[in-house]
Structures are given as structure tokens and as C-alpha cells.
Amino acid sequence: MLSETDEFSWTMIYRKMKNPDGFKLAGDFLKEVSLHDVKLDPSSLHWRAQQTNLEYLLMLDVDSLVWSFQKTAGSPTAGKAYEGWEDPTCELRGHFVAHMWASTHNVTLKEKMTAVVSALSECQNKMGSGYLSAFPSEQFDRFEALKPVWAPYYTIHKILAGLLDQYTFADNTQALKMTKWMVEYFYNRVQNVITKYSVERHWNSLNEETGGMNDVLYRLYTITQDPKHLLLAHLFDKPCFLGLLAVQVTIIALLFIRGTLTDVVALEKFWFGMKISFINVQNSKYVCVCVTENLTLADDISGFHANTHIPVVIGSQMRYEVTGDPLYKVTGTFFMDIVNASHGYATGGTSAGEFWSDPKRLASTLGTENEESCTTYNMLKVSRHLFRWTKEMVYADYYERALTNGVLSIQRGTEPGVMIYMLPLGRGDSKAKSYHGWGTRFSSFWCCYGTGIESFSKLGDSIYFEEEGNVPGLYIIQYISSSLDWKSGNIVLNQKVDPVVSWDPYLRMTHTFSSKQEASQSSSLNLRIPLWTNSNGAKATLNGQSLSLPAPGNFISVTQRWSSTDKLTIQLPINLRTEAIKDDRPAYASIQAILYGPYLLAGHTSGDWDIKTGSAKSLSDWITPIPASYNGQLVTFAQESGDSAFVLSNSNQSITMEKFPESGTDAALHATFRLIMKEESSSEVSSLKDVIGKSVMLEPFDFPGMLVVQQGTDGELVVSDSPKEGDSSVFRLVAGLDGKDETISLEAVNQNGCFVYSGVNFNSGASLKLSCSTESSEDGFNEAVSFVMEKGISEYHPISFVAKGARRNFLLAPLLSFRDETYTVYFNIQD
């Protein structure tokens, strides 16, 4: 570590060797637009997810959030601490509060976060050293001694990043002062380790998870230009991992280290893991380590803890943006390539049990512990950097896929504060049945809760990017209904995206404009034509005039002086497609996911995954959309027994009576049936009057193509796709035999006077059968054959399909729509 005078010399040499212009890059990176200028439209799925998140954040108590910080500082506490990973005994406590900056334009939340910052400032002042955390500094004593401790720098990164966000997004200057004081404290700690031991000892300690310490320090340096912040950022660029990425390409890397040649030789085995040459620089006290090898290694990230290392890559990307060092552009690009090529699931996510497995062996990893949510949060950052540098469509497409399937999937519907840690991808798995399951509002606070609330708070941060120049440019890379106050273009852009549905396979969006005054200059809009679409049926118009569309994978650019009378529309076909799992073993070649545009489709199934396509020439031969009208045909049959409500249910293809279920569960699916009219197959059910006297068939919601079948008075009701002779799947809906206005009875068409019968005083799980009124003398018969026909507990998602399976058909819907239901996202698809 360098003294103050050495620091200045080091900075001057570094700038001279790396970038003579003082790290001012000449690159034409796209610029982020301010989150303050983006508002999500209330009609969008993203707005709903953000509002669900906001409701949760507003539930949280400031005193509970800062309790452990105050306890550590020796300050008075109020209330009580939260549980889970924020419990006062948890070594990772304090990480969650740092994620709570939110771009929701909510005054109450801003006031709450200002109060948090003020409380933390009091803690920092009380301790007086610059240190700030919810746990004592003793954890860093263990960290530096290479003794077991749970990732103290992970939490420090979150606190620093949260404070820096408060300064950047909320203009809180107090937060910046706190950040700089904290960094001064940790600069001195790292300096002490290197002085007392060696830089190698410091790098050895980085084998513990340190979050994105390098990232936040590079960000801080862009604000302060303090060389200490730059140097400390470099010292968190984990060499044993970044080196593995660096040696994949031709490298010319320079590392300056104070010390002797012997020190660097000792470092050789730790740094890039390859041969290096040594030269002295004009007999100075610095040693220049030059790496100039041409090496190509196989994918070698297997076995690494994913979320320990993705943030390190993000930090190295910031190093490139700050210093212009091309090595770190190449390592970030290569990292993204190997993750997507060998370790990425169809969701856009990565990791199994938090680690990277063997490359292209993902079929063996499918289960309940796939895709830690934190990894998706961080991979979005990696792809965001790459897109800003290159404008390459593959990174924009990746961002859309990972956001749609990996982020929007982790909330449990619109329940505030209920999220998952892992996203299960195995056969017949469920979000509710992973190791952690669904979290709770006030007693989980896992790492994925922190990144989750941040992700949902910032859903508007990668829809639009700016390009500076004589003609300002705007890149629209995500089609999310929203508005942008684009100050450079002097307009307010309104983007309206029609809801995506399965029965009309197009993505349609309309862009209109408004401004306080007429735009004084032309500006350019660049709209993404995704790789998942095709040119057949694609359209674009400006004020009713057709525009020429480029091929998928490009941007359509429109430049003019925009006014409130302009209207730009785009229509893009949405294709169904299959995607093989990342596994190069021939035995797993048939394991494939099904996607509809960016949406990963999951099948409602407890484990069956076989699909035989036979002679099908296209996916449309074996995957068909569910029409909008079908939701109007969904019903649930309910009946009371004692003090409980029961429903007619499909239980393993037998019809039984089960307790009334909660929506979003397998039981709710089993209790929902589609009413198929024999005379009018497309009629919706709006009232009992529509169906009394009609002949109908009952199709189980989650077994499309099969029907409820009665097997005569001697047999039970079953679900089948091939009734035997004498069986019947047709029932006549008649007014309930119990004489109540709101009930119906199901009479067998081929056996007059015989009705679907639950039994008297039945228990949960009781099988239904056919019973005839002329044969029954049992008291309560009329009540046992009378049901309340209600609107179906479950309903079809607007993006729903039926896929023909080998033994049964599958109901497909976007993974993001599932709550507690079991599902399969990879199918065994064979000819």
C-alpha cells in the first residue's frame, strides 16, 4: 500500500501508461437516463410489480431497520430488530436497508429513507472512526486473519452502494459524506493488512464473498476523483477470478506493485495463474509485471460461487469505464459469453445451489435450487454495461429475457413482501417447495430480498438510453408501457404497449409525443427489433406512412423534429420456439424449453414432461393458443358438508370432493373445469340461466383435451381422453334438486334421473359417482346431488397454450404467472 506521496506518483505513472488524458474516455457509450424521468404506466405488468414492492417498502419500520446499527454503535434503540438475516445474531445483518432506494416517485418512501440515512449518520458519528455497520468491526478482524466469518464486506458493499444511491438519486449530500468517511476507514484497514503482511495476504482474504466492493469504489471515484478510491477499487478486483477470464484472450496487462522482484515472484502463483515477465521501470521502486501471452483455456468458472464473482465482473466493467483499460472490456465480454453458452438457463438465469456446475451439463442440475435471484439481478448489470458499450442486440435481448422470467417471476402475485430465493426449474417443482420457499415480510430478509426490492424499485432503469451528439439519440430497448421526459430531445415520449396474448401473436406499441414547447432540433429514435421476431408480418408506420423495417437483430432509426401530432407505431410477430438446454451430451439433446417471444412457458404438470411431435412440421402443429373466450367458460362446483366448503376436484384423474382451495395452488387448478356446451361450444357462462337445460362436457383445467366421464352407477367419475363403451362424458345441467335458486345438478344424458352424487356426510377425498333418484331412499340425496356453480377459481393467463403430450396434453403459461402451482419448464421433446 502506498504512502500519500507515493499515491500521487503511482497515480501519475498509471495515468501515463494507461490513459494520458486522465481516464477521460473517448468511447461513445450510451448514457443512462435518470430514473426520475421515467414513469411506468399503471396498465403495465411492470408497474404492478413495482407497486407491490412499494407497498412492502412502506410497511417496513425505520426503527427496526436501524436497530442493529444503533446497538453496534452503543446508541439507544427503539422497537425491536427484524428477524431472519436481519436478526441481531446474524453475521450478515444490515445488508437489506441499503437496497431500499426506490424510483417510485413516492414522497413517503423518500422521507423514510432520509430518516434512515440520518439515523445511520448518528451511529457513524457515535463510533467516531468512520466505521458503519450493523455488526461490530471484530468481524473484519476475523476476515483479515483468514478465520471463518460470513462475508462482512458483502454487507459493507451494500451499505456503501445504498448511501451512494441516496446521494446520486435523492441528492442527499449527507450520504456522500458518510460514504467517503466509511471508505477512508476501510482504506486504512486494507493498508494495514498489506503493510503488516503482503498484498497476497489481502487477495487471499478475497476468497470470501465481498460483494461489489470494486464496483462501488469505482463509482465513488467518478464522483470524487480521489486516487485513494481508485487504488482501493483495484485492490478488490479479485485476481484469482478475473485472471481466469483474462487468459482467454491475448493479454497485455500492466500491474504496478510497490516492492521488490521477490515480492512479485511470490505474487506470480496468485495472479493470473500464468507465466509473467518482469522488468524494472527506470530503476524505480515500482515493478512492472507484463503479461503478454496468447492462451485459450476452456470454460473454467465451474465450481465458483456465482454471486460472489458476478459482482467482481461488474466492478471490472466499471474499471474499464473509468480507466479505459481494454483488458476489462474483454474480460466482461468473455464472461457473459461463457455464462450464456455453458451455464445459462432458458430463463436467462444461472447457478445451481448457488454455484456454477460443469459447463454444458445443465440437465443434471435441474431441481428446486436453480437460479439464485441475486445472480439474475447482477447478470442484468453485466448485460447492461455491455449493451451501453456495444449496442449489440444480443445483450438487449438477454436483458429482456432475464428481467421477464428471472425477476418478474420471484414475486408471489401481488402479495407485498413475498418473494423467493431460488427459482426452481426441475420437473414438477414449485416456487413454494424450494429449500427456502416463499419468504415472509418481516422474518426473511435474505440477500435475495435485498436485491429483489431493488430490482422492483428500478424497473424503469433500462428501457431507454441516450446517445449524445449533434443530433441527440434515444435507444428504446425494452417495450414496457411508460413515459420518458427526454430533456435532451426536448420532448416527453409516451410508449404504450398492447398486452401480449397467445391468440393474437403480435407485439404492438405506439409512441406519441408531447412537449412544453416545440422541439428546437431534430432527434433520433432507435427502436429495437428483437432477435426473437421475424420480418413476416412486421410493420412500422409514422403518421400512417409505412417505414422500412430492418431484419431482426437491428434497430429501426427514425430522425425528425418531433411534435405532439406525431405517432409512431410498430408491430412485431411473436414466435413460438424451442430451445435446447445447455448440455452437449447426446442423451439430453431432447430436453428443451418452449418460449413465446421473451416469455418462458411452463407446463402445469407434477412431473410428466414427454412430448411426441411425430410428423409435425412446425410448432403450431402441436402447440395451439387458448382463445380469450375460454375464461368465460371456467367454473367451480362447490358444496357444503357440515361447517366446511368443498369443491368437485380432479384428483389424479379421479373426481373427488376436496376442501375449498386457495387460489394460486394446484388444488385450485384441480377444482376448475371448462364447461363445453354441446350445442354452442364457444358460449360463455354469464349466469345460471345460460346453462340450465343445456348438455355440457367438463374439461379439467390442467388436463386440456380430457373430459370427466361417468362409468354408470357402479363406477366412479374419472378423467379420460378415451371413454369406454357405455360410459358418457355428456351431462345435462338442471336446476338443483335441493330446490335452491343458486344450485344446479349434473344429470347423465344417457341415464335419465341419474346424477353426479357426492354422498351424504362425506369427508375430504370422497369419490363421486352416479346415483339415480329412483333407486335412492337415502335422506339428503337431493342435497348431495346439488352444487353451487361458481366462477372458476383459476383462470387462463392471457398467454396460454395447449401442447400435445405423449400421454396427456399440457397447459402452458408464462413462468412469471405461477405461484404455488407445480410446473415443468423443460420438456422431453422427441419426434
Secondary structure by P-SEA (a helix, b strand, c coil): cccaaaaaaaaaaaaaaccccccccccccccccccccbbbbcccaaaaaaaaaaaaaaaccccccaaaaaaaacccccccccccccccccccccccccccccccccaaaaaaaaaaaaaaaaaaaaacccccccccaaaaaaaaaccccccaaaaaaaaaaaaaaaaaccccaaaaaaaaaaaaaaaaaaaaaaaaccaaaaaaaccccccaaaaaaaaaaaacccaaaaaaaaaaccaaaaaaaaaccccbbbbbbcccaaaaaaacccccccbbbbbbcccccbbbbbbbcccccccccccccccccaaaaaaaaaaaaacccaaaaaaaaaaaaaaaacccccccbbbcccccccccccccccccccccaaaaaaaaaaaaaaaaacccaaaaaaaaaaaaccccccccccccccccccccccccccccccccccccccccccaaaaaaaaaaaccccccbbbbbccbbbbbbccccccccccccccbbbbbbbccccccccbbbbbbbbcccccccbbbbbbbbbcccccccccccccccbbbbbccccccccccccccccbbbbbbbbbbbbcccccccccccccbbbbbcccbbbbcccccbbbbbbcccccccccbbbbcccccccbbbbbbbcccccccccccccbbbbbcccccccaaaaaabbbbbbccccccccccccccccccbbbbccccccbbbbbcccccccccccccccccccbbbbcccccccccbbbbbccccccccccccccccccbbbbbbbccccccccccccccccccccccccccbbbbbbccccccccccccccccbbbbccccccc
